[in-house]
């Protein structure tokens, strides 16, 4: 056969394959009230592939060849339903009606009917009010994850999310500190952090740091959309992290879950949730309390967290919902360590007067309407009224003892902001294929205040400014930050064939940031006399607008594989924390500029029946004017970190994830009594500064980039007994662009140097007994590795912040 003839035959076969694939799209409703059935499982018996219905009760099976398909529909406390659907020469739409059971199933029976195989999934092409075709996305199914959920242990909760770099220094899981691909993990500031699809961080423009993390015990899923796929949500290099709180129980008027946890270092947590549905009204609410002494001296904490979600279904097509979150905590902060102190005793502390407090109030009102069978409209109005206070002795000389009776530094922040985001998702047919687009807009307004000055000379958590006691304290400033943001965005799935789609996207941003206030400059002579006391007033107003573009491609040649490609522009504005907060070991360039660049992803992913799921990809991330830190010497011969636009940088790497159900591969795939899964999560990353005006930077590695980031584990069990072992390894990483290496003996500050590589092993076990009780236990850091993940230039340091040693926990859950 000639090559030309073979090419014609091959092209004809590929074309026929592509153009002869169709979709089954359906909606599942409750027979009693026609309400959508959320998170129902739909199993395609022919190959074992299953999907779940979304918040509208909708589901889709894509890229199907003509033929008959046997589907099974399953949801808690509904009668199981089977249906055979014939696909001929067009897409099929079905309406599935499930009948509620008169007698509700027990927890044990529910688990027998439904057993999640994998703890990780991904977002569908059109999922809820978003489009994710051709984009790198990950969904953590929290209930399936093993680990210490009582303290939000991030390396366990996010164990199967590739390439995340996590600060591990918070004994109570009060704050989430994650980065990835060279992004600073500090308070997850490089991600758009959301809860139930609305913003939850302090100020998405002026101060995008997250002080509130919902408890893992109250979460259903965590959705992660990488930076190349985030045009619908913002401009961030990191992308989106969206915490989805558990949905109301649709079948009971009242369901209660109570979880009590104890652990080392006097850890105690209590989590109670209530949920139910009464006619057209449904609710989910929880109360979470935590306290403990921490694993380091002077690291005790106490927190309270309340959340309430209330929904009212006006009609079958229109729903209202209201969320309220209250979170407050106070934590003793032990301060940082020098390298010498860390290796002598990693859990010592010479700071007993440092405190940190957070008061968070988050609101959301949402209306969602199904205008037609193919058009959904949503409007989400949200707001935040919150504050944070940091108080302590923060000498650049970390080894220096904290003396009571001396001044402490006090920084307060008040956040008052609100916004509204509207979206329209519309599905339509064009040239024989089902397409979809999302368009939307966002209005965001904030008026925040940051103040810095002298704190009291005592040792208690007194967050009042002591200006009368210390009138000539050097670090004094008071600023208000009224910010305004307008955004318009749109994305459209264009299906060339049923296997190939292109998704272009666009986002227009208008940003107006202001800084109005003053700072004071006070100088003293060698005798301590004040020789300069001057106030500097500022009123800065910066307006800018720009357009960001992105495009995604998806190709699904067979059922178990998808190739995806995505590229998007990114942008990050200078924040007010970059401009005026004064740190003793940290200075900021007065001429900081916004940073911009792009993110690129290419990979293949898929799921083979219920036996294997995988995602293998390469990525690139390019920065222009990357904001970073260098180590420099000041005029008075102090060594400090200096934050500036370090230069242009390029990061690239390989990311690999797979989860295998060995039980279903090697033994009986229909037997759900056994569980035997193995997962591997590996990121290999390289980075370099390609250009810099700063001396000695070009050619250096980018900070916060471990070359090897590995998490792997095995989960096994029989019926109600499940156990898991997880291994985590990160290689060494730099903490500044200067690439200063670690000095274990002479480094007296602790702020410069590498974070050494470390390896951690965790063990978990869960056993369900009876109809209502579950016992969970485990040991974190099983080998008692002494390590750290962070060198802080300010709070909670400065200095090395150690990570937790070996600790055990025990959780008892009761549910009815």
C-alpha positions in Angstrom: 0.0 0.0 0.0 1.3 3.4 -0.9 1.9 6.0 1.8 -0.6 8.3 0.1 -3.3 5.7 0.1 -2.6 4.9 3.8 -2.9 8.6 4.7 -6.2 8.9 3.0 -7.6 5.8 4.8 -6.2 7.0 8.1 -7.7 10.5 7.6 -11.0 9.0 6.7 -11.0 6.8 9.8 -10.1 9.6 12.1 -12.8 11.9 10.6 -15.4 9.2 10.8 -14.5 8.5 14.4 -14.7 12.2 15.4 -17.9 13.0 13.6 -19.8 9.9 14.8 -19.5 10.6 18.5 -22.4 12.0 20.5 -23.4 13.1 24.0 -26.0 12.0 26.5 -27.1 15.0 28.6 -29.7 14.6 31.3 -31.3 16.1 34.4 -32.3 14.2 37.5 -35.3 15.5 39.6 -37.1 14.4 42.8 -40.5 12.8 41.9 -42.2 14.4 44.9 -41.3 18.1 44.3 -39.3 18.2 41.0 -36.3 19.6 42.8 -32.9 18.8 41.2 -31.1 15.8 42.7 -27.6 17.0 43.5 -24.5 14.7 43.5 -26.4 11.6 42.3 -24.2 9.0 40.7 -24.8 7.9 37.2 -22.9 4.7 36.3 -22.4 3.6 32.6 -22.5 -0.1 33.1 -20.8 -0.8 29.7 -17.4 0.4 30.8 -17.8 1.3 34.5 -17.4 5.1 33.9 -19.5 7.2 36.2 -20.3 10.9 36.7 -22.2 12.9 39.2 -25.1 15.4 38.8 -24.2 19.0 39.4 -26.1 21.6 41.5 -28.8 21.7 38.8 -29.2 17.9 38.8 -27.6 17.8 35.4 -25.0 15.3 34.0 -23.3 14.5 30.7 -21.6 11.5 29.1 -19.5 12.8 26.2 -17.9 11.3 23.0 -20.2 8.3 22.7 -20.3 6.0 19.6 -23.8 5.1 18.3 -25.3 2.2 20.2 -27.2 1.2 23.3 -26.0 2.4 26.8 -27.1 0.9 30.1 -27.2 3.6 32.8 -27.8 3.2 36.6 -28.9 6.2 38.6 -28.1 6.2 42.3 -28.6 8.7 45.1 -28.8 8.4 48.9 -32.3 7.6 50.1 -33.8 7.4 46.6 -34.8 4.2 44.8 -32.2 3.0 42.3 -33.2 3.4 38.7 -31.9 1.8 35.6 -32.4 3.0 32.0 -31.2 1.9 28.6 -30.7 4.7 26.1 -30.1 4.3 22.4 -27.8 6.7 20.7 -28.1 6.9 16.9 -27.3 10.0 15.0 -27.7 12.8 17.4 -27.1 14.0 21.0 -29.7 12.7 23.5 -31.4 14.6 26.3 -33.2 12.7 29.0 -35.2 13.7 32.1 -34.7 11.2 35.0 -37.2 11.1 37.8 -36.1 9.4 41.1 -38.6 8.4 43.7 -37.6 9.0 47.4 -37.6 6.1 49.7 -40.3 6.1 52.4 -37.8 4.6 54.9 -34.5 6.3 54.8 -31.3 4.3 54.6 -28.8 4.1 57.4 -25.3 5.3 56.9 -24.0 1.7 56.6 -26.5 0.8 53.9 -25.7 4.0 52.0 -22.0 3.1 52.0 -22.8 -0.4 50.7 -24.8 1.1 47.8 -22.2 3.7 47.0 -18.4 3.6 47.4 -16.1 6.2 46.0 -13.1 4.7 44.3 -10.9 7.8 43.9 -10.4 10.8 46.2 -9.6 13.0 43.2 -11.7 14.0 40.2 -11.8 16.9 37.8 -14.3 19.5 36.6 -16.5 18.7 33.6 -16.4 20.8 30.4 -19.5 22.8 31.7 -19.8 22.5 35.5 -22.3 24.6 37.4 -21.9 28.2 36.2 -18.4 27.7 34.8 -16.6 26.4 31.7 -13.5 24.3 32.2 -13.0 22.5 28.8 -9.3 22.1 28.0 -8.2 23.4 31.4 -6.1 21.8 34.1 -8.5 21.4 37.0 -8.6 19.2 40.1 -11.4 18.3 42.5 -10.6 17.0 46.0 -13.4 14.8 47.3 -12.9 15.5 51.0 -14.9 12.7 52.5 -12.7 10.1 50.7 -9.4 11.7 51.9 -7.8 10.1 54.9 -6.0 12.2 57.5 -6.4 14.6 60.4 -9.3 16.7 59.1 -9.8 18.2 62.6 -6.8 20.5 62.1 -7.0 20.9 58.3 -3.7 19.2 57.8 -3.0 20.6 54.3 -0.4 18.0 53.2 -3.1 15.3 53.7 -6.2 17.2 52.5 -4.3 18.3 49.3 -2.2 15.2 49.0 -3.3 14.4 45.5 -3.1 17.9 44.1 0.1 18.1 42.1 2.9 20.5 42.8 1.6 22.4 45.8 4.2 23.9 48.2 2.8 24.2 51.7 3.9 26.1 54.8 3.5 23.7 57.6 3.7 25.6 60.9 0.1 26.0 62.1 -0.8 23.5 64.8 -4.6 24.2 64.5 -5.0 24.5 60.8 -6.3 28.1 61.3 -4.7 29.4 58.1 -4.0 27.8 54.8 -0.6 28.6 53.3 -0.2 27.1 49.9 1.7 28.0 46.8 3.1 26.1 43.8 5.0 26.7 40.6 7.2 29.3 42.4 4.4 31.2 44.1 4.9 32.3 47.7 2.7 30.1 49.9 2.2 32.9 52.5 -1.6 33.0 53.2 -2.3 31.6 49.7 -2.1 35.1 48.4 -1.4 34.1 44.8 -4.7 32.2 44.4 -8.2 33.5 44.2 -9.6 31.9 47.4 -13.3 31.4 47.3 -16.0 29.7 49.4 -19.1 28.5 47.6 -18.0 30.5 44.6 -17.6 33.9 46.3 -14.4 35.7 47.4 -13.3 35.1 51.0 -9.9 36.7 51.2 -9.2 40.1 52.8 -9.2 42.2 49.6 -8.7 40.5 46.2 -6.7 43.5 44.9 -5.2 45.4 47.7 -4.5 42.6 50.2 -5.4 39.2 48.7 -4.3 37.2 51.8 -6.5 34.6 53.2 -6.9 34.5 57.0 -9.9 32.2 57.0 -10.0 28.6 55.9 -13.2 26.6 56.3 -12.8 23.4 58.4 -12.2 20.2 56.3 -14.9 18.5 58.4 -17.5 20.8 56.8 -16.3 20.5 53.2 -17.7 18.4 50.4 -15.1 19.3 47.7 -12.3 21.6 47.0 -12.0 22.8 43.4 -8.6 23.9 42.0 -8.3 25.6 38.6 -4.8 26.4 37.6 -3.6 29.8 36.5 -3.9 29.2 32.8 -7.6 28.5 33.3 -8.7 31.3 35.6 -10.0 34.0 33.4 -13.5 33.6 34.7 -12.3 34.2 38.3 -9.5 36.8 38.1 -6.0 37.5 36.9 -4.0 35.5 39.5 -0.9 33.4 38.5 -2.0 30.6 40.8 -5.6 30.3 39.7 -8.7 29.4 41.7 -9.2 27.5 44.9 -12.9 27.1 45.7 -14.0 25.5 48.9 -17.5 23.9 48.5 -19.3 23.5 51.8 -21.5 20.4 52.2 -25.0 20.7 50.8 -28.1 20.4 52.8 -29.5 16.9 53.3 -32.4 16.6 50.9 -34.2 13.7 52.6 -34.4 14.6 56.3 -35.8 17.5 58.2 -32.9 17.2 60.6 -29.6 15.4 60.3 -26.9 15.9 62.9 -23.2 15.1 62.8 -20.9 15.6 65.9 -17.2 15.0 65.8 -14.9 15.2 68.9 -11.1 15.1 68.5 -8.3 15.0 71.0 -4.6 14.9 70.3 -1.1 15.7 71.5 -0.2 19.1 73.0 -3.7 19.3 74.6 -5.4 19.5 71.2 -9.2 19.5 71.4 -11.6 20.2 68.6 -15.4 19.9 68.4 -17.4 20.0 65.2 -21.2 19.9 65.0 -23.3 20.3 61.9 -27.1 20.4 61.3 -28.7 19.9 58.0 -32.1 19.3 56.5 -34.9 20.1 54.1 -38.4 21.2 55.0 -40.6 21.6 51.9 -39.0 24.4 49.9 -36.5 25.4 52.6 -33.2 23.8 53.2 -30.2 24.5 55.4 -26.7 23.4 56.3 -24.9 24.9 59.3 -21.9 24.0 61.5 -20.1 25.2 64.6 -16.4 24.4 65.0 -14.3 25.0 68.2 -10.6 24.4 68.5 -8.0 24.9 71.2 -4.5 23.6 72.0 -1.1 24.4 73.4 0.7 24.0 70.1 3.9 22.0 69.5 6.2 24.9 70.3 6.6 27.0 73.5 4.3 30.0 73.5 2.1 28.7 70.7 -1.3 28.1 72.3 -4.5 29.0 70.3 -8.3 29.1 70.5 -10.8 29.5 67.7 -14.5 29.5 67.0 -16.1 29.1 63.5 -19.8 29.3 62.6 -21.2 28.8 59.1 -24.8 28.9 58.0 -26.2 28.2 54.5 -30.0 28.8 54.0 -31.9 28.1 50.8 -35.4 28.7 49.5 -36.7 27.3 46.3 -39.2 29.9 45.0 -40.1 27.8 41.9 -38.6 24.7 40.3 -36.4 27.0 38.3 -35.5 29.8 40.8 -33.5 29.4 44.0 -32.3 31.8 46.7 -29.5 31.2 49.1 -27.8 33.0 51.9 -24.5 32.3 53.5 -23.0 33.7 56.7 -19.6 32.9 58.1 -18.1 34.0 61.4 -14.5 33.1 62.3 -12.4 34.4 65.1 -9.3 33.2 66.8 -6.4 34.3 69.0 -3.0 32.7 68.9 0.1 33.0 70.9 3.0 33.3 68.5 6.4 31.8 69.5 8.4 33.8 67.0 11.2 32.6 64.7 14.5 30.9 65.3 18.0 31.3 64.0 19.6 28.3 62.3 21.7 27.6 65.4 18.7 27.8 67.7 16.7 25.5 65.4 19.3 22.7 65.4 19.9 23.0 69.1 16.2 22.8 70.0 13.6 23.2 67.2 10.7 23.9 69.6 12.2 26.5 71.9 10.8 30.1 71.9 12.2 33.4 73.2 9.1 35.3 72.4 6.3 35.2 75.0 4.6 38.5 74.2 3.7 37.9 70.6 0.0 37.6 69.7 -2.2 37.4 66.6 -6.0 37.7 66.3 -8.5 37.5 63.5 -12.2 38.4 63.4 -13.9 37.4 60.1 -17.5 38.0 59.0 -18.4 36.9 55.5 -21.8 37.2 53.8 -23.2 36.0 50.5 -26.7 36.3 48.9 -27.3 34.4 45.7 -30.1 34.0 43.3 -30.0 31.4 40.5 -32.6 31.0 37.8 -33.0 28.6 35.0 -34.3 30.9 32.3 -34.7 28.1 29.7 -33.7 24.4 29.6 -30.3 25.6 28.1 -29.8 28.9 29.9 -28.8 29.5 33.6 -28.4 32.9 35.2 -26.9 33.7 38.6 -26.2 36.8 40.7 -24.0 36.6 43.7 -23.7 39.6 46.1 -21.1 39.1 48.7 -19.3 41.1 51.4 -16.7 41.0 54.1 -16.4 42.8 57.4 -13.2 41.7 59.1 -10.0 42.6 61.0 -6.6 41.2 61.9 -4.2 42.3 64.6 -0.5 41.4 65.0 1.3 42.3 68.2 4.8 41.5 69.2 8.5 42.0 69.7 10.1 41.5 66.3 13.8 42.4 66.6 16.0 41.7 63.6 18.3 39.9 66.1 16.2 36.8 66.4 18.3 35.4 69.2 17.7 38.5 71.4 15.5 37.8 74.4 12.1 39.5 74.6 12.2 41.8 77.7 8.9 42.7 79.3 8.5 46.5 79.7 9.7 47.3 76.3 7.7 48.5 73.3 6.0 46.0 71.0 5.0 46.5 67.4 1.3 46.6 66.6 -0.2 46.2 63.1 -4.0 46.3 62.6 -6.0 45.8 59.5 -9.7 46.5 59.0 -11.5 45.2 55.8 -14.8 46.4 54.6 -15.7 45.3 51.1 -18.5 44.1 48.9 -19.0 42.9 45.4 -21.4 41.5 42.9 -20.8 38.9 40.3 -23.3 37.9 37.6 -23.0 35.0 35.2 -25.0 33.6 32.3 -24.3 30.1 31.0 -26.0 29.2 27.7 -25.9 25.9 25.8 -26.6 25.9 22.1 -26.3 23.7 19.0 -24.1 24.8 16.1 -23.2 22.7 13.1 -24.6 19.6 14.7 -22.6 20.0 18.0 -23.6 21.2 21.5 -21.6 24.3 22.5 -21.8 26.5 25.5 -20.7 30.0 26.5 -20.4 31.9 29.8 -20.4 35.6 30.0 -20.3 37.7 33.2 -19.3 40.7 35.0 -18.0 41.6 38.5 -18.1 44.8 40.6 -15.9 45.0 43.6 -15.4 47.8 46.0 -13.3 48.0 49.2 -12.3 50.5 51.8 -9.7 49.1 54.1 -7.5 50.5 56.8 -4.0 49.5 57.9 -2.4 51.1 60.9 1.0 50.5 62.5 2.4 51.8 65.7 3.5 51.1 69.3 2.0 48.3 71.3 1.8 48.1 75.0 4.8 47.1 77.2 3.0 44.2 78.8 2.9 40.6 77.9 -0.9 40.1 77.4 -2.9 40.3 74.2 -3.6 44.0 74.5 -4.3 45.2 70.9 -4.6 48.9 71.8 -2.0 51.4 70.5 0.2 52.7 73.2 1.1 56.1 71.6 1.1 57.9 75.0 3.5 55.4 76.5 5.8 55.4 73.4 5.2 58.7 71.5 8.4 58.5 69.5 8.1 54.9 68.3 9.7 54.8 64.8 7.3 52.5 62.9 4.1 54.6 62.7 1.7 54.8 59.8 -2.1 55.0 59.2 -3.6 54.5 55.7 -6.9 53.9 54.1 -7.1 52.0 50.9 -10.3 52.6 48.9 -10.2 50.3 45.9 -12.5 49.7 42.9 -12.5 46.9 40.4 -14.7 46.3 37.4 -14.3 43.2 35.3 -16.1 41.6 32.2 -15.3 38.1 31.1 -16.5 35.5 28.6 -15.6 32.0 27.4 -17.0 29.9 24.7 -16.7 26.1 23.9 -16.6 25.7 20.2 -16.8 22.0 19.3 -15.1 21.4 15.9 -16.1 17.7 16.3 -17.5 15.7 19.2 -13.9 14.9 20.1 -12.2 18.3 19.5 -13.1 21.6 21.1 -11.6 25.0 21.3 -12.4 27.4 24.2 -11.2 31.0 23.7 -11.6 33.4 26.6 -11.2 37.1 27.4 -11.2 39.2 30.5 -11.3 43.0 30.8 -10.2 44.6 34.0 -10.4 48.1 35.4 -8.6 48.7 38.6 -8.4 51.9 40.7 -6.3 51.6 43.8 -5.7 54.5 46.2 -3.6 54.9 49.3 -4.4 57.8 51.5 -2.7 58.4 54.8 0.6 59.1 56.5 3.8 57.6 57.8 6.1 59.1 60.4 9.9 59.2 60.3 11.7 59.4 63.6 15.5 59.4 64.0 17.6 59.3 67.2 21.2 60.1 67.9 23.5 57.6 69.7 22.3 58.9 73.1 18.7 58.1 72.2 17.6 61.7 71.7 15.0 62.5 69.0 16.7 64.5 66.2 14.0 64.1 63.6 10.2 63.7 64.0 8.4 64.3 60.7 5.1 63.2 59.3 4.8 62.4 55.6 1.2 62.6 54.1 0.4 60.7 50.9 -2.6 60.5 48.6 -1.8 58.2 45.7 -4.3 57.3 43.0 -3.5 54.7 40.4 -5.9 53.8 37.6 -5.3 51.1 34.9 -7.3 48.9 32.6 -6.2 46.0 30.5 -7.4 42.9 28.6 -6.3 39.4 29.2 -6.7 36.6 26.6 -6.6 32.9 26.9 -7.4 29.8 24.8 -7.9 26.1 25.6 -8.0 23.0 23.4 -9.4 19.6 24.2 -9.2 16.4 22.2 -10.9 13.2 23.4 -10.0 10.5 20.8 -11.2 7.7 23.1 -13.3 7.4 26.2 -10.4 7.0 28.6 -8.2 9.8 27.4 -8.3 13.6 26.8 -5.4 15.7 25.6 -5.6 19.3 26.7 -3.8 22.5 26.0 -4.3 25.9 27.7 -2.5 29.2 27.7 -3.6 32.4 29.4 -2.2 35.8 30.4 -1.9 36.7 34.1 -1.5 39.8 36.1 -0.9 40.8 39.8 -1.1 44.3 41.1 1.1 45.7 43.9 -0.7 45.4 47.2 -0.8 47.9 50.0 1.2 45.4 52.2 3.9 45.8 49.6 4.0 49.5 50.1 3.8 50.7 53.6 4.1 48.0 56.3 7.5 48.3 58.1 9.4 45.2 59.2 12.7 45.2 61.1 14.3 42.6 58.8 12.4 43.6 55.7 12.4 46.7 53.4 10.4 47.5 50.3 11.4 49.2 47.1 9.5 52.5 46.8 9.2 52.0 43.1 7.4 48.7 42.9 5.5 47.9 39.8 2.7 45.4 38.9 3.8 42.0 37.6 2.4 40.3 34.6 3.1 37.2 32.4 1.4 34.0 31.2 0.8 30.4 32.2 0.8 27.4 29.9 -0.4 23.8 30.4 -0.3 20.8 28.1 -1.2 17.3 29.2 -3.2 14.1 28.8 -5.7 12.8 31.4 -8.5 10.4 31.8 -10.1 7.6 33.7 -10.2 3.9 32.7 -13.3 2.4 34.1 -13.1 2.5 37.9 -9.6 1.1 37.9 -7.3 4.0 37.0 -7.3 7.8 36.9 -4.4 9.8 35.7 -3.2 13.3 34.6 0.3 13.8 33.0 1.2 17.3 32.0 3.9 19.9 31.3 3.6 23.5 32.3 5.4 26.8 31.8 5.0 30.1 33.7 6.6 33.3 32.6 7.0 36.5 34.7 7.7 40.0 33.7 8.9 42.1 36.6 8.5 39.3 39.1 8.1 40.6 42.7 10.5 38.9 45.0 13.1 39.2 47.7 16.9 39.7 47.7 19.3 39.8 50.6 21.2 43.1 50.9 23.1 45.1 53.4 21.7 48.4 54.6 23.7 51.7 55.2 23.9 50.9 58.9 25.4 47.4 58.1 22.2 45.4 58.8 21.4 42.4 56.7 17.8 42.6 55.5 15.4 41.2 52.9 14.6 43.7 50.2 11.3 43.3 48.3 11.5 44.6 44.7 10.8 43.8 41.1 13.6 41.3 40.9 13.4 40.7 37.2 12.0 38.4 34.5 11.7 34.7 35.3 10.7 31.5 33.7 9.5 28.3 35.4 8.7 25.1 33.7 8.2 21.5 34.7 6.5 18.1 34.5 3.5 17.1 36.7 2.3 13.5 37.1 -0.6 12.1 39.0 -2.2 8.6 39.0 -4.4 6.7 41.3 -4.8 3.0 40.8 -7.5 0.7 42.3 -5.4 -2.4 42.6 -8.4 -4.3 44.0 -10.4 -3.7 40.8 -7.4 -4.3 38.5 -6.2 -7.6 40.1 -9.3 -9.0 41.8 -13.1 -8.7 41.5 -14.0 -5.2 40.2 -17.6 -5.6 41.3 -16.7 -6.3 45.0 -16.9 -3.1 46.9 -16.1 -4.7 50.3 -12.4 -4.4 49.6 -10.4 -1.2 49.0 -6.8 -1.1 47.8 -5.6 2.1 46.1 -2.2 3.4 45.4 -1.6 7.0 44.3 1.5 8.9 43.1 1.8 12.7 42.8 5.0 14.0 41.4 6.1 17.5 40.2 9.6 18.2 38.7 10.2 21.9 38.4 13.1 24.0 37.0 13.3 27.8 37.3 15.6 30.6 36.4 15.8 34.4 36.4 16.3 35.3 32.8 17.0 39.0 33.2 17.4 41.3 36.2 18.7 44.8 36.9 19.7 43.7 40.3 23.3 42.5 40.5 24.0 38.8 40.8 20.4 37.6 40.1 20.4 36.7 36.4 20.8 32.9 36.1 19.7 32.3 39.7 16.9 29.9 40.6 13.5 31.3 41.5 12.5 31.1 45.2 9.9 28.7 46.6 10.7 26.1 43.9 11.7 22.6 45.1 12.9 20.7 42.1 11.2 17.5 43.4 7.8 17.5 45.0 6.5 14.0 45.7 3.5 12.7 47.5 2.5 9.1 47.3 0.5 6.7 49.4 -1.5 3.5 49.8 -5.0 3.1 51.1 -6.5 -0.3 51.9 -9.4 -1.7 53.8 -12.2 -4.2 54.2 -15.8 -3.2 54.6 -15.8 -0.5 57.4 -12.1 -0.6 58.2 -9.8 1.6 56.1 -6.1 2.5 56.7 -3.8 4.7 54.8 -0.1 5.5 54.7 1.2 8.7 53.0 4.8 9.7 52.2 5.8 13.3 51.3 9.1 14.5 50.0 10.3 18.0 48.9 13.8 18.8 47.9 15.6 21.9 49.0 14.4 25.3 47.9 15.6 28.9 48.1 13.7 31.5 50.0 15.2 34.6 48.2 16.3 35.4 44.7 19.9 35.9 45.9 20.1 32.1 46.4 21.9 32.3 49.7 22.6 28.8 51.0 22.0 27.7 54.6 24.5 28.3 57.3 23.7 26.2 60.4 26.2 27.8 62.7 26.7 31.5 61.9 23.3 32.6 60.7 22.1 34.7 63.6 18.9 36.1 61.9 17.3 33.0 60.4 15.7 35.0 57.6 18.2 34.1 54.8 19.1 30.7 53.5 17.5 27.6 52.0 14.7 25.5 53.3 16.4 22.0 53.4 14.7 19.1 51.8 12.5 16.9 54.0 10.5 13.7 54.0 7.4 13.0 56.1 5.3 9.9 56.7 1.7 9.9 57.9 -0.6 7.1 59.0 -4.4 7.1 59.3 -7.1 4.7 60.2 -10.9 4.8 60.1 -13.5 2.3 61.4 -17.3 2.6 61.2 -19.3 0.6 63.7 -23.0 0.4 64.0 -25.3 2.7 62.1 -24.1 6.0 63.6 -20.5 5.9 64.9 -17.1 6.3 63.2 -13.7 6.2 64.9 -10.7 7.9 63.2 -7.1 7.9 64.4 -3.6 8.3 63.1 -0.1 9.5 63.7 1.3 12.5 61.7 5.0 12.7 61.0 5.3 9.1 62.0 9.2 9.1 61.9 9.3 12.3 64.0 11.3 14.3 61.4 12.6 17.6 62.6 12.2 20.1 59.7 10.9 23.5 58.7 9.2 24.9 55.6 9.4 28.6 56.1 11.8 31.5 56.9 9.6 34.4 57.8 10.7 38.0 57.4 7.8 39.4 59.6 5.0 37.7 61.4 5.0 35.0 62.7 8.8 35.5 62.9 11.2 36.8 61.9 13.3 33.7 61.5 12.8 30.0 61.0 9.3 28.7 61.8 9.5 25.0 62.7 7.0 22.4 61.6 5.2 19.9 63.8 6.9 16.8 65.3 5.2 13.4 65.6 1.6 13.7 67.0 -1.3 11.4 67.4 -5.1 12.2 67.2 -8.3 10.4 67.9 -11.7 11.4 66.5 -15.1 10.0 67.4 -18.0 10.8 65.1 -21.7 10.4 65.8 -24.3 10.9 63.1 -28.1 10.4 62.9 
